[in-house]
Structures are given as C-alpha cells and as structure tokens.
Amino acid sequence: MRLCFATNNKHKIKEVAFAINNKITILSLSDIGCFEELPETRDTLEGNSLQKAEYVYTNFNIPCFADDTGLEVYALNNAPGVYSARYAGDHKNSDDNINLLLQNLKGVSDRRAQFRTIFTLIGLDKIYTFEGIVKGTITTERKGTGGFGYDPVFIPQGHTKSFGEMSLEEKNQLSHRAIAVSKLVSFLTSK
C-alpha cells in the first residue's frame, strides 16, 4: 500500500517511517509534487488534520493521512494547543516557542501537560481518525538537544528524561505520534 503523509516536516516523516517499519510505503509531499504550505486554519487539532488531508486528496488524488499535534499545558488552559507551532509567532521558531512557554510558566507549580496528536486518513472508503496522547510535565529549563519542537522541555509521565534527551527509538516507544501511528498501522494492516 502507498500512502502520502501530508507534511513537509522531515522529523515527523522520520518518526512515522520508523514506527511503520516498512509495512506501508510512505510518500512525502515532495514525492507527489506538492510543494505548497498546506492550510491549517481550523481552531482544533481535528479540524486542521482533516483540512490538510482533504487538501492533498482533492488536489493530488492519492490516499493520504495528515496530522496535527498540540502541546496542551493545563495551567495555561491547554495552550499552546492548536497554536503550538506558532505559539511565539507565525515564523514557527521552536526556540522562541519554548522561551515563551517557559516564561509563561515562570513561578507556576502545576506543570502538567500532554502532547496530543490527531491523524486523519482519507481516500479509502471513508474518513478515519486516530488519536495519541502522552501525559507528562514541563521542565523549568531545556534538557537535551534531540527531537524537535517542545521535546527538550517535556518529560513523559513515569520517566526522568525529556523527549529531547531520548533516542528516537526510546521516544517512539511512548510518544503521542507513535501511539496514533500504531493505531493507524493496525487499522491499515487489518484491511
């Protein structure tokens, strides 16, 4: 089976390809000739995931899946949430996003948070969604240089290392994206 993963994010493609473990051929947006920025104008993770998948399927006529992921910090009313990538502005700079998050949590004792990923699959018989959640806490400073996005400041529940300190293999055993991808792969391989 060949599916397009509707993203330009090489880190996400690498994570998903690792999780799928060659069970399905994953095509990137560039593989199908899509070089434009996909729309993300909805106000929920579910809405953005669906919007991106619909755009690729409608314009390139290939079965695809798209994701949207947000970091939801309880003390910040689940912010940055759907705006995680552009929390500090439309320039989507991870360092700026982390700096703003740590600044907004300065002096806050409740640092509980969760990463939530929604995958939407389109182009088969109907639209399917798969959710992955990992709970944890936000650190007071960066820990590690691995991963991407908020990984250096997120410690998953039951662990002492941040996602930024973990290898890709360690992270993929418990990450929000890995959980959602596992559900997606189980569904696809059962068809």
N, C-alpha and C positions, 0 to 999 in steps of 0.2 A: 504494500500500500504506500502511496505517495501523498503526503500532506504538506501544505505550506504552513509554517509557523509565521504568523503575521507580525513580525518585529524586525527592527533594524539593530536591536541590541545584541551584540555578539556574545556578551556574558550570558544572557538568557538562552540563546541558541545552544551554547556550550553546555549549560546546565541541563537543558531538556534533552539534548542528544545523548548526554551521559546517562540520564535516567531511562531513556527509551532503549538504550543499549542495542542499537541496530535492528530492533524489531520492526521498525517502520522507517521508510526513507523520508527524512525531513528536508524540505526545501526552504530556503530563506527567501525573503522578499526580493533580494537581488537575483536569486536563481530564477525567479519568474518574471523578471524585468520590471519590478515595482521599486522605484527609487524615490517616490514622494513620501512625505511625512503623513502617516495615517491620522485620520481625525480622532480626537479624544475630547469631545465637547460635552459629554454627559456628566451628570453630577453623582454618579455611582460607579463603583468598580464594575458591576454587572453591565451597566449601560455602555461604558467605554469598551469593554471586552467585546460585546455584541456589535457595537458600531464598527470596530476595526475588522472583525471577521466578515461582517456583511460587505464592507467596502472591498475587501480583497476578493471575496467570492463573486460579487456583482461585476467587478471590473476585470477580473482575470480568469473567471470561470474554473477555479480549481478548489477542491475541498481544502478547507483550512481551519486552523484554530488560532485564536488570539487570546491574550491575557491582559489583565490589568491587576496591578498589585498595589496595595497601600499599607503603610505603617500606621497603625491606629494606637495612639497613646491615650490611655484612659483619663489621665489628669488634664489632658488638653481637649476633652470632648471628642476623642477619636481623631483629632488632627494629627498629622497632616492628611491622612486618609487618601481620598481620591486625588489630592493635590501633592502627593509625596514627591514626585519627580520635579515639581516646580514650586516647592514649598517656599524657597527663598527667591523666586522669580522665574520668569519664562526662559531664562538661559539654562535651566536644568543642570546646575552645578552641584554635584554631590557634597563637596566640601562646604559650600555655602549652606546647603540644606542641613547638614549635620551641625554646623555652627549655630544656626538659628534654632534648631531643636534643642541643643544643649543650653542655649541662652534662655529659651522659653521654659526650660525645666529647672533653671537655677533656683536652688532653695526648696524645690518640691520633693517631698519624701516618697510619695506614691509614684513610682517609675514603671509601673506595669504597662505592658504594651502587647500588641500582637501584630504579626505580619499576616495579611490575608491576600490570597491570590484567587482570582476567578478566571477560569479558562472557558471559552465558548467555542464549540465545534460546530461548523456549518458546512453544508454541501453533501451530507449523506441524506438520510430520509427525513430528518427534522433537525431542529437546533437542540444541542445538548450543552449543559453547563456542569463544571466540576470545580469544587472549592477546596482550597487547602489553607489551614490556619496553623500557625505555631505561636504559642504564647511565650512571653519572656519579660525581660526588664531592659530599660535603657540605662546604660552606664553614665558616669559623670564625665568620662573622657574617652577618647578613641583607644581601642585595644585591637591591635593587629592591622595589617595592610592588605589582607586578602579580600576576596569577594568584591562587591560593588555596592553603591548606594549607601544605605544605613548600616550595612553589615558590621563595621567596626564599633558601633555603639549599641548593638542588640545582642543580649545574652539569652539564648533559649532556655526555657524552664527546665530545671533538672541538670543544667550544665554550668560550668565555671568559665568557659571560654566564649568569647563573642564569635559571631559568624565570621568576622574579619580575621580571627585567629585560627579558624578551622581550615583544613584542606577542603577542596571541592568534594572529595569523597565523603568526608565527615558531614559537611553541610547538606549534601544530597541525601543523606540518610534521614534527615529530620526537617528539612526546610518546607515552608509553605508551598513553594513552587513544586518541590519534589512530591509532596502529598497530592497536589492537584494533578500533576503529570501521571503519577501512579494510577490514579482513578481513570484518567483519560486513556492510558495504555491498556489497563484492564478491560475497559469498555471496548476499545478498538480490536484487541486480540480475541475478544469473545464473539465478535461479529462473524 
